[in-house]
Amino acid sequence: MADSAMLHQLATAAPELAMATPMTWQMGATLAIIGAAIVLFAMERVPLEITAMGAVAALMLLFALWPLTDARGENLLSPQALLAGFANPVLFTIFALVVIGQGLYQTGAVAHPARAIVRLGRSRPRIAFAITLAIAGALSAVLNNTPVVVIFIPVVSAAAATLGHALGRVLMPLSFITILGGMTTLIGSSSNLIVAALVLAAGLPPIGFFDFLMPGAVMALVGGIYAIALLPRLIRPRRPSAAHERRGHGRQFIAEITLTPGHPWIGARAEAGLFPALAGMTVRMVRRRGRTILRPFDDLTLEEGDVVGIAATRKVLAEALVSREAIMPLLPGTASGRLKGGDEAQEASDEPEPRPGATHMTMAEAMVAPASRLLGHNVHQVDRMSAGALHVVAIQRRGRMARTPLAHIRLEPGDVLLLLGSEEALAALGRQSDLVLLEGSAEELPVAHHQRSAILIFALTIAVAASGLVPIVVAAVTGALAMILAGCLNVRQAARAVDLRIYFLIGAAFALAAALETTGGAKLLAGAAVSLVEGKGPVALLSMLFLLTALLTNLLSNQATAALMTPITISAAQAIGADPVPFLYGLIFALNCSFATPIAYQTNLLVLGPGNYRFGDFLLGGLPLIVLLWLTYTALAPIWFAL
């Protein structure tokens, strides 16, 4: 937050700020560069990173050749000033929170809340997501909405994947809902606090914690209905990558599970030939004491020692491997024996065990090559060839596969094996010709036994940040480091969680905002807007200030827009003899209209990568919401405040 001297200076300079600022050629060049960047962002014909760095390079070249100097002759927009955004604490806060969120996902800590949403979502998916988003919005009223989004991204993503919903249809509404929740209380957004501080510096009555709760709740409700009911229909989900498609729900693999003592399936009973307890899996056969039982399984109850042959998707098998119920235990040193049973148990016992401490396991798909040495052998030959570093979880065959034990299936060209092992072992697999590792199929599995550590680290990070004991950037970076040190994720996983597009976007956004403010372009736009409604009454002025602020907050940071527009708003209201309160509340609501660009707010940047969004998606989904909130407040203010 700005210090009291700066706040007082801005407040006392309000009449001058409200006046039109003369256009200079440097200001015009800056506006042209910003306009070109926005157009290129929206067209998406040039990679986003190239556009961002091109805009920064253009500004550095402009002000290096024709510097904008102060009274001491120093360049106000030097390369150091324009590049300062790339080291801004906001940048490291976002990246650290993303790493913390990845740690929650990597340990499977979000599985239980996701399953709760899934249970409700199977019968009432719209109600399930509406409740989830409503909770996120309510939390954003009293917490910083950036960590709120970090909490809910993995939960909503896991539930959406299970229900078959595209992430692009749910993550942008999540971001927008949390922003809307921030406009209901004084601490809902940092821009709200800046406005309150500037109001005090101007000698006006202070703004209380819940002073604008009711009109803010009406605005949030209107925006929330749009975000839940209409926004998902406007967004066109991107086609998933080939790797994502390979991890889809439709393709079935064949696997076997041995019911060891204490296995959760012991006692499961068939009903109408199916086993309801085996969610997502189809039982193909049961081997019991050397006898094979085929469908239909009338009145069959599973017993200890049974070997159950199943058909399931890769996703279901991955969940079984990391489940707390130990359906297919993923334990260093025991994975080999637990995935086999019956006739091949003795054969498996002679194989090398996985390396101790290999807690981060990777699942991948590999196809048997036409001239492979594995042809005619069973799946356990893969274990021998890799010295126990790789294990076959399941197999997929294009043709119909007989109901025979895995140990009796002879590999054929084109068979796809679902493998489990370390990242190093899979990399070594790619250097030989017997198995062809399918590109993009490798996926690291959650480390379930670190769930409590991940939850504890996350809770402490949020609590410390919310308490104000240390700045949020300190809490976030420390929490991210703790996630890595505790083994919740490794350095490679943390690095992969960081999207470089966000880095370039944030750095470029700060450079563009600095140039727009320093050249006076922002003041020029504000003065021109105020002059357009001169003499047309308080409602017209309030409406114009709301729209101008909403547009500026998508180009500048909302903190910078708050510092600029608060004194202008106070001055404009006092100039026509109106009560500044409805104008200031409208300013607060408009400052939270950060919907039209991904660089407008941190939560938009957080969902940009996971949702596979483009710049134009935010324009398409965010501009209608800005217009809706603008029209809502224009209609609400005269009634609520009797203007």
N, C-alpha and C positions, 0 to 999 in steps of 0.2 A: 504494500500500500504506500502511496505517496506520503511524504512527511508533511507536517502542518504548515511549514513555510510555503511549500509549493502549492498546497491546497488553497491557502489564503491568497496567493498570487493569482491563481486561476480564477478564484471567485471574484476578486476585486476587478479583474480584467474582463469580466463578462461582457460589458457593453461593447468593448473593442472587438472581442472575439465574434460577437454577433454581427458585426458589420462586414460587408463584402471585402474580401482581400483581393488586391490587384493581381491579375494574372502575369506571370513571368514566363519566359521561354523555358527555363529549367523546370518550372512547375508543369508546363504543358508537355514537355518531354517525359517527365515522370508519369503523368497521367496516361500518356500514350503507351509507355512500356507496361504499365499495370493493365491497361485495356487489352493490349496484345497478349499478355500472359493469360488473362482470363479467357480470352477467345481460344487460345491454343489448349488450355486446360479443358475447356468444354468440348472442343473438336476431337481431342484425343488421337490425332494423327501423328503427333510427336510424343515420344515417351515422356511421362510426367516429370521424371528426373531431369531430362534435357531442357524442358521448358522452364523448370524452376531455376536451374543453374544458368540458363541463358538470360533470364530476367535479372539475376544477381550480377552476372558479368556485364550486362548492358548498363546497369546503374553504376557499377564501379568505374567503367570506362567513361561514362558521362561526367561523373563528378571528379574523376582524376584529371580530365582535360579541362573542365570548366568547374572548378571547385566552388562550393557555396560556403563562404567564410563568415566567421563572427567578427566582433569588434577587435579581437586580438589577431585576426588573420588566420585562424585555424580552420581547417576544412571540417565542417559539421557532418559531412557525409563521406568521410574517409573510408578506405577499404576496411579498416578496423571496425568502424561503426556499422558498416553494412554487413559484415560477417559476424558480428557479435551474436546474432541469433543462433548460430550453429553451436554456440557454447552456452545457450540459455538454460537456466535450471529447469524450465518447463520441459525442455527436450529430454533431459535425463530423468525427470520425474515420470514422463510417459513411458520411456523405454524400461525403466526399473519396474513400473507397475505391470507392464506387459510380461516381463520375466517372472514376476510373482504369480501372475495369472497362469502362465505356462507351467509353473511349478505345481499349482493346484490341479491343473489338467493332467500333468505327467504322472502324478501320484494317484489319480482317480478320486481325488477328494470331493469332486462335484458329482459323483455318480449318484449318491443317495437323493439330494434335492432334485437332480435331473429325473430320476425314476419317479419321484412324486408327481412331477409335472407330466411325465409320460402316462402315468396311470390315469390321471384326470384327462389328459389330452386324447387318449384313445377313444373316449366316449364324447368329450366336448373339447376339441382342440382350440377353438376360438376362446372359450371361457378360460382354459388353462393359461394361454399366453396373455390374455387380458389381465388375469389376476397377477401373473408374474410381472408384467410391465407396470401394473398399478403399485405393487410393492416397491419396485425400483424407483418409481416416481416419488413415492412417499418418503423413502429413505433419502432421496436427493434434496428434500426440503430442509433436512437437518444435518446432512453430511456432504462433504465434497463429492460432486457427482462423478468425478473421474474414478476413484476407487469403487464406487457403486457399480459403474459399468464393468470394471475389472472383475467384480464379484459375479455379475450376471452373464457375462459373455460365455464362459465355459458351461454354465448351467443351461442357458438358452440354446447354445450350440449343440450340446449333448442331447437335449430333448428334441430339438428340431431334426437332428440326424436320425434319431430313433423313430420319429413319427414320419420321416420322409419329406420334411419341409425344407425348402431351399433356405440357406442361411441369409441370402440377400433379402429375403422377405421379412426377417425378424430382427436383424441386428441394427439396421437403420432406425426402425421404430424404437428399439431399446435406447439408442443414443438420444433421440428426440424427446422421449418421455422423461429421461433424467434431466435434460435441459429445461423442460417445462416445469418439472418439480422444483427446480432452483429459483423460479420466479415467484414463489409463494411466501418465502420468509426472508428476513434480513441476511441470514448467513447462508442462504441457498446458493449464492454465487459471490465470487470476489468482487464483481462489478457492482453488486448491490451495496457492499460495504464502502466502496469508493464513493458512490453517490451519497450515501449517508454522511461520510466524512466531509465531503464538499458542501453539503447542506449546512452542517454545523459551522464550517469555516465562513459561510456566507451570512451567518447570524440568524438563520431560520430555525424554527422549532425542530427538534430531532425526530428522525424516523424510527419508530419502535419496531420490535422484533416481529410482531404480528400485524402491524398497521395496514399492510396491503394484502393480508391473507385472503380475504373474501373475494375481492376482484381478481387477485392472482389465481385463486382456485377456479373461478369461472373461466379464466383464460386457459389454465392448464387442462380443464375438463374439455373445452372445445378442441384444443390442440390434441389432447389424448384420444378423443374419438376419431379425429382425422388419422392419427398415427397408427391406431389399431385397426380401423375399419377400411380406410381408403389408401393409405400409403403402401401397404403390401400389394395392392392391385396396380399401383403406378410403377413399381419397380420391376424391371425385367431381370430375372436371375441369370447370371452368366453361366455358360456351359462349363461344367467342372472339367478339371484337367484329366488327362488320361490316367494318371496315377489315382486320382479320386474315383474315377469310374471303376478301376480295378478293385477298389475297396468297397464297391457298392453292395446293395442288399440282395441282388437277384442270383448271383452265381453261387452254386452249392459245392461244398467240399465234403469229402467222406473222411470221418475220423473215428477213433475208438477211445472209449473211456472206461477204465477199470474201477469198479466200486470197491475201494479200499475201506478198511474199518473207519466208521464215522462219516462216510461219504453222505452228502445231503440227499442223494437220490435213493438211498436204501429205504425201502418201504413204499416207494412211489408205485401207484397202482394204475393199470391201464383202464381207461374208460372209453368205450366204443372204439377200441383198437388204438387209442392214442394215449400219450402220457402228458396230462396237463401240467405236471410239475416241471417238465423239460421245456421251458419257454424258448421259442425260436428254433428248436431242434426237432428233427423228425427221426424217430427210431427206425432203423432199417432191419436190425436183427439183435438178438441177445444170445451170447454164448455162456452156457452154464454147465460147469463140470464136464467139458468136452462135447456137450450137445448144443446144436444150433437151433434157436427158436426164431421162426420167421413170422411176419404178419399174416393174419390179424392176431393181435396180442390180447385175446379174450381172458379177462380176469387174471392177468399176469402181474405179479408183484416183484419188483426188483429186490435182489438180495446181495449181501456182501459176497464179493468174489466174482460177480457177473461182469462180463465184458460187453459193453453196450456200443454197438455200431450206430453212428448217427450221421445225418446229413444236415449241414448248417452253413450259413454264410461266413465269410471271413470275419466280419464284424462280431457275430455272435461267438465265434470261437475265441477271438481276442478277449472279449468280455469274460468268457469262462476261464481263461488263463489267469486273469488278474482278479477274479472275484474273491471276496472274503470267504465265501462258502467252500473254497478249494475244490471246485468242480473239476478243473484241470490245473492242478497247482503249478505255479511258475516259481520254483525254488531252486537256487543254485545247488548243483550236486544231486538233484532228485528228478529233474525234468525228464530224463531219459527213461527211467523205470516207470514213472507215473503215467506216461502216455502209452505204455504198452502193457499187455497182460496176457494171461492164458499161455498158449503154446510158445510164444516168443519171449516170455519173461526171463527164462534162463539165458537165452541168447543175448538179451539186452544187458543182463547183469555182468557180462564179460567185457562190455564196451567201456571206453574211457568216460569218466564223468566230466561235466562242464567245469570250467575253471572256477575255483572258489572266489566269491566276491563279485561275480559277474552279474550285478544287480540290474543293470540297464540292458534289457534284452530287446532285440529287434525282430520283427516279423516281416517276411518278404516272400514273394512268389518266384519260383524258378521253373523253367520248362525243360523237360528232358530232350536233349539234342538228338538229331537223327543218327549220328554215329557215336553216341555216348557209350562209355564202358558200362553204364548202369543198365543197359537194355537186357531184359531177361532176369535181372536181379530184383529182390524185394526192396522196400523202402529203407530197411535198416542198413543197406550198403552205403547210403549217404552218411550215416553216423560214422561208419568205419572209415570212409574216405576222408572225412573231416577230422578224424581223431577225436570224435565226441563233441566237437565245437558247434556242430549243426545238428538239429533234430527235426524230423518230419512230423509236423502236427497233423496234416491231412493231405489228401490227394484229390485231384479233379481230373476226370477223363472225359473227352468229348463224346465218346459213345456210351452206351449203357454199361454200367459197372455191375458185375455180379455181386451177390451178397456173400462175399467171402472175407475171411480175416485179412487185415492189412498185411500180415506176414506172408500171406499166400498170393498176394497180388504181384504179378511180374510187370515191371515197368516197360512202357511202350513209348515210341517217339510221340511227342506232343503232350504227354502227361504234364500237368502242372502240380508241383509240390508246394505246399505251404510250409515254409521253413522257419525255425526259431533258433536264434543264436546271437552272438555278439556282432557289432557293426564291423569289426575287423575280420571275423570269419566270413561274413557275407561279401566283404570287399575282396577277400582272397578267392571266393567262389567265382567272382566275375572275371578272374584271370585264367580260368581253365575252361575247357570246351565241353565237358560232360553235361553241365547244367547251364542254361542261359538265364541269368537273372533278369527278370522283367523290369524295364526301366521305370523308376518312380514308384515301385511297389513296396519299397522298404519303409517300415513305420515302427518307431520305437514304442514299446508298450509301457503303460503306466507302472510305476514302482509302488505297488500297493502298500508295502510295509513302511513307507515313509509318509502315509497319509496324515497321521497325527502331527508329525513335525511340520508338514506343509500348512495345515490348518492353524497350528499354534503360531508359526511365523507370520502368516497372513493376518491373524487376529491382532497380534501385537503391533504389526506395522500400521494397521488401520487405527487402532486405539491410540498409539503414540501420535500419529498424524492428526487425528481428530482432537486430541487434547491440547494441541498447540505447544507441547513440550519442546519439540524441535520442528523446524520447517519440514513440509511434506517431502521435499526432495531428499532431505537427510534420511527420513524414515523409509522412503521408498528404496533408495540405493542400498541402505543397510539391510532391508528386508530381502532384496534381490540377491545380495551377497550371501545372506544366511541360507537362502534356498539352495544355492550351489554348494556351500560348505556342508549342509546337512544331508546332501546326497539326493535331494528331491528332484534335481535335474543336473546334468553335467554342463560344462562350458559350451560344448557344441550345440546342445539343445537351447541354451540361453541365447546364443548368438543367432540361431535360426529363428527365434521368436521375434527378433528385431527386424522390422521392415524398413529398408533403406529409403523407400519412397517417402515414408513419414519424416525421416531425417531431413531430406532435401526440401520437402514441403514446408516444414516448420522454419528452417533456416531462411528460406526464400520469403516466407510470409513476414518474418520480422524485418527483413531488408526492405521489402515493399512498403510496410507500414512506416518504417523510419523515414523513408524518402517522402512519402505522402504527407507526414506530419511536418517534417523540417522545411519542405518547400512551401508550406502553407496551402497545399491542395485540399486538405481536409477542411480547413477553415473557409476556403473559398466555396466548397460545396455546401457547407452549413449556412453561410451567409446568403447564398443564392436561394436556398430552400426557404429560409425565413422571409426573404423579400417577396417571394411568390405569393404568400398568403397575407401580406400586409393589408390591414384594414378589413379583413374578411371574417373577423370574429374569433372567439377562443376555440371553438370546436375545430375550425379549419386549421388554426395554428397548431393545436394539439395533434391533430391527425398528420400534418406535414412533418412535425418534429419526430413523431413515432416512426413514420416511414423512412425518414432520412437516417435516424439512428439505427434502425433495423438493417438498412443497406450497408451503412458504414461498419457495423459490428461484424459483417461477413468479410470485410476487407482488412480492417485493422483488428487488433486484439480488442476484446470487449473492455479490458481495463483502460486502454488508450482512448477508446470511444467514450467511455464514461467520463474520463478526465476532460475530454474536449467538449462533450455535449452538455454536461451538467451546468456549467456557468452560462452557456448559451440558452438553455432551457429556462433557467431562473430569470435571466435578463429579459427573454422574450415574454414570459408570463407577466413580469412586473411592468413591462412597457405598455401593455394593454390593460393594466389594472386588475388582472385576474389572480385568483388564488394559485400559487405555484404547486400545491399538493397534487392535484390530478395530473398536472404536467410531469411532475417528478415520478409519480407512479407509472405513468405511461413510458417514461424514459427507462425505468427499471425493467419493465416488461419487454420493451424493444431491445434493450441490451442483451436479453436472453434469447433473442430470435436468431441464434447462430445456426441456421439450418441449411443455407444455400451453398456452402462450400465445405469441403473436408478440412480446410485450414482454419475455418471459423472458430472451432472449439476442439478441445482435447478429446472429448468423447467421440467426435466424428472421426478423428484420426485413429482412435483405438479400434473402431469397427471397420475401417477402410480395407485393411488387408484380409481379416477373416471373412468379411462379407463379399470379397472380390468385387468391390465397387469401383466405379470410375468417377471422375470429376463431374461429368454430366449427370450422374445419378442423383447427386445432391442438389443440383440445379432443378432437376425434374421433380424430385420429392420435396425439396425445401422451400422453393419459391411459392408454391400454392399455400403452404402452411404460414409463411410470413404474411401473405396477402390476407389469409383467413384471420389471423390474429390482429392484423392492422384494422380490418373492417370490424372485428368484434369489439376492440377497445374504442374505436370511433363511435360505435353505436352504444356501448356500455357506459362510457364516461359521462355523457350528458345526463343520463338517467341516474347513475350512481351518485354523481357529485352536483347534480342540478345546475349544470352550466347553461 
